[in-house]
Structure formats: C-alpha cells, structure tokens
Amino acid sequence: MSRIKNTLTTLAEQKRKGLIPFITAGDPSPGLTVSLMHALVAGGADIIELGVPFSDPMADGPVIQRASERALAQGVGMRDVLSFVKEFRSKDQATPVVLMGYANPIERMGADSFIQAAGEAGVDGVLVVDYPPEECEEFAASMKRKGLDPIFLLAPTSTPERIAQVGKIATGYVYYVSLKGVTGSGHLDLEAVASKIPEIRKHVQVPVGVGFGIRDGATAKAIASVSDAVVIGSRIIQELENTPQENAAEAVRSFIAGIRQALDEKA
C-alpha cells in the first residue's frame, strides 16, 4: 500500500479529513524548504504538496507565481526539489510528498529519468497540471510501476468523459479545483462543490481532495464536510511573504495547526 493510500485510508477509518498544504520548493529560500516541510507536519499536515518552480505556471494566481519567481531567481530546479525530498525523508519516512508542477521540467529531465529519480528520492505522487489524462496513460503506468501515484486535477467544467478517464488512471487521490480560474482567486461556493463531488465519485474510486479558495479554518471545515481532504496553498505562501524568514517555520506550523484544529472539531 502506498504512503498516500495508507494515510488517507487511516484517516477515513478515524472519520477524520485529510489536510494537504502546498508550498513552493525553494521559496522563500532553498535553505528553508525542508524545515518548512517538517513544520507543516508538526502543525498537522497529512500529505505535503511540494510545488516545482516553473516560469509560466498558468494555473496559478499571482501569489504562487511570485513564489515560483523567487525560487527560480535562486536557481532552484527539479533536481534541487528532489534533493529537498530526499533530505526530508532522512527524518520523516511516514508523511507522503506529492510533487505538483508542469510538464516542461519533467520533459527536460526525461520522463523515465524523472520517475526513477523521484522514486529514489522518496516522492509518493506527482500531479502534472498540463498533462491531460487522455494523453498520459503511459506516463501514469510508468509511475505506478515505480510505486508512484499519478494524481490529476478535476474542475467545475470537467465533463463526465474527462472524469471517467481520470477515474481509470488516477491513484492516491484526485484534486478537485473548486473554482473556475487560478489559485488564490474567487469566492468558494460550497453548494456548487457539494453538487459536483457525487458526480466525481460515480467515476473515481480514490479519495477526493478539494482546493483553491480555502483560506481559513471555517472554509476548510465547510469543504471537508463534502470531501475527503482539503488543499491549501496560496494562503500559506502569503503567510511566508508576510513573515521574516527566521520566523517562517513557526508561522507555517501555527497556521496549519489552526486549520487542523478546525478540521478535527466535532460539529
């Protein structure tokens, strides 16, 4: 059983919801990334999404774009990201790590080389924003052979055909984008999310995480009432932007601990 499946299965047995925070590798500085990952776990994260910096992150709003720009300005690339994961694994063998990014850095490295290196580093899953599920069955199969989970996005505009295709090849979990638009934008419509999740579950057997627009404990708890996990990204990056680097790990731990507490509160 993969670390992701084991984690989400255990949470379901405990009747608890998953907390999946996102940070961009190398932001605000490469030397902080691993300590931030440990801080997320200390705050109550169940799975970490680690963003691979990219120069044209088309699905991301200005907050995560800035994070990518800061990391790239400091020379952080895919091999650095994998080294962060390897260093994290030296102290944490339990928490799943999902790389989230775009096709170009993987293509530059070569898909087979990337999959091999990711597995060796201790990565558990990979979400490639611009790999359409209809065109990457071979990539997904190669990942599964190395014990990695291919994770896919679904959106309010996803057709039944697209959802069914994702259901065929996704493992780990699927990431439902709760808003039309980019990360960090818009206003969450819980009713709209709640109406889409059953449609997804008709075709998808793995847990459903929901992200985009979750900014605090109240919205996280509301989304968790209709999903298996919540994903929080832009709000954490904003926390880092507004905090001196020497206080960054504690600020992130404290913020995530507040979200964890809200998710675990009994109704």
Salt bridges, closest charged atoms under 4 A:
ASP27 OD1 - ARG70 NE 2.49
ASP46 OD2 - ARG260 NH1 2.64
ASP124 OD1 - ARG3 NE 2.67
ASP124 OD2 - ARG89 NH2 2.76
GLU134 OE2 - ARG162 NE 2.67
GLU137 OE2 - LYS168 NZ 3.72
GLU199 OE1 - LYS196 NZ 3.56
ASP228 OD2 - ARG201 NH1 2.88
GLU239 OE1 - ARG235 NH1 2.80
GLU241 OE2 - ARG66 NE 2.79
GLU241 OE2 - ARG70 NH1 2.92
GLU250 OE2 - ARG253 NH2 2.82
ASP264 OD2 - ARG16 NH2 3.20
ASP264 OD1 - ARG260 NH2 3.12
